[in-house]
Amino acid sequence: MGFWLMKSEPDEVSIDDLAAAPEQNFPWFGVRNYQARNFMREAMRIGDLAFFYHSGCPEPGIAGICEVCSEPYPDATQFAAVDPYFDPKSKPEQPRWWLRDVRFVKKTRYVPLAELRQYPELADMRLLARGNRLSITPVSDEEWRFITVQLLGIEEMKR
């Protein structure tokens, strides 16, 4: 099983929106960075867990946990001219942008970015790297364990 951090602006989709969604699952749409797209398309697996991270807000941070629950498929927003994620260079027969569905696992206490930066155990976490703007990043087993056990008090993730 792999671990990830997936960023979403809470005014677009929040952890509460995911919890309230039908069947508590949602397509992770709108990724427009090739490296983040490749993580979703090629590296993620069904059953992988991710920190649901609120970004683009006054206090960004981890808000919960979600699980990858689909194979990759084309992001429909790339084809809709009225959508903010429209990509005129993308064609249905050759989509550029892919997504996966995620399902709600758990809302956690909010762990702000400023708090994450305080721990030397997380010094190498990709989220904390200077200049990192990726919306999806891998999380190491050690980082996952530290955050879930030490910061969130979760001993074992039940699915």
N, C-alpha and C positions, 0 to 999 in steps of 0.2 A: 504494500500500500504506500502511496505517495502522499505528501502533504504540500499544501499550497496556501498562498495568501491572495485573495481576490478582492480588488477594490471596487467599490460602487459609491456614487454620490447618493447620500441618503434622501435627497429631495427627488431623485429619480427612482431608485429602488433601495429600500432599507432592509435591515434584518426583520423588522416588523412586517414589512410588505411581503417578504418571503414567507414568514410564518402564517400570514393571512391568505396567501395564494392558494388556488385550488390544488388539492393534494400536496400542499406545501412545497411545490416545485416550480421552477422558473427558468426560462432560457437566459443564459448569461450573454446578452446581446451587446453590440456596440463596440467591441474590441477592435481598434484600428491601429494596432502596432503589430508588426510582423513577428517579433519575438514572442509577444504575449499570445498571438494567434497560434504560433507553432507549439507553444506549451500546451494550449487547449487541444489542438488538432493531433499532435504527435506524442506528447509525453503524459498527459493526464490519462487516467484509467477510471472506469466505473468503480466506485467504492472509495476512491481517494477522498480525503477530507481536506477542507480548506477553512482558514480563518476568514470570516466575512468582515471586511474592513471598510469602515465609512471614511471616505476621502472627500476633498473639495468642500469641507465644512469647517467651522471655526476651530473645532478640536477633533482632528482625525484620530481614528483608533479602531481596535478590534471590538466588534459588537456581538459576534456570535460565531457559530460553526455551521458549515454546510457540507454536503456530500455530493460529489460528481455522480450523476445518475443517468447519463446517456452517452452514447457514442457521439462523436462530432458530426455536425451537419451544418449546411450553409445558413448563415445569418440572413434572414429575410429582409432586415432593415437596409441592407446594402442595395437592394433593388427598388425601393420605394422612393421616388423622387421627392415626396413630401416629408420624408423622414430626415431628422438631423444627422443620421448615420448613413445616408445615401452615398453611394460611391459610383459615379457615372462610368468609371472604367471597369466595373465588375459586371459580368454577364451571367445569367442563370446557368448557361452551359459551361461556364468557367468561373465559378465564384472565387473571390479573393479572400473573403472573410467567413470564418467558421465559428461555431459556438458549441457549447454543451449545456445541458440542463443541470441544475443543481437543486438539491432538496434541503429543506430546513432540518437541522439536527438539534441545535440548542442556541438559545439566546444566553449570552454570558454577561458578567459584569463588564462594563466598558473599560477597556485598557487603552488609554491615550498613547499616542506616538511619543509624547514627552516621557511617559513612564517607561516605555520599551527601551528608550535610549539610555536609561539609567543603569541597565544591567550588563556587566561585562560578558555574561554568558550569551548575549545576543549581539555582540559587537560585529560579528561577521554576517548577520542577517541581511539579506539582499534589500529588504525594505529600508534599512537604515543606511545603506550605501549612499555616499555623496552623489547627488545628481540622478538618483534612481526615480524614474517616473513611470515605470511599467505598472500596468493595472493587474497583472498576474505574475507572481513570482513563486519559485519553489521555496519550501521551508524544509530545513534539514530535520532529521529525526530528533536530534538533540534540541534544536530550537522549539520544535513542536512539544516535546516532553516538558521542557522548562516552562513554556507559556501555559500549557494546559495544567500541569501539576503545581508548579510554584506560584503562578500568578492567578490562575483561575480555580485552583483547588479541585480539579477533575482528576481522579486517580486512573480511571479507565474509560475509554470512549465506547459506549454501547451503541450499536446500530440497529 
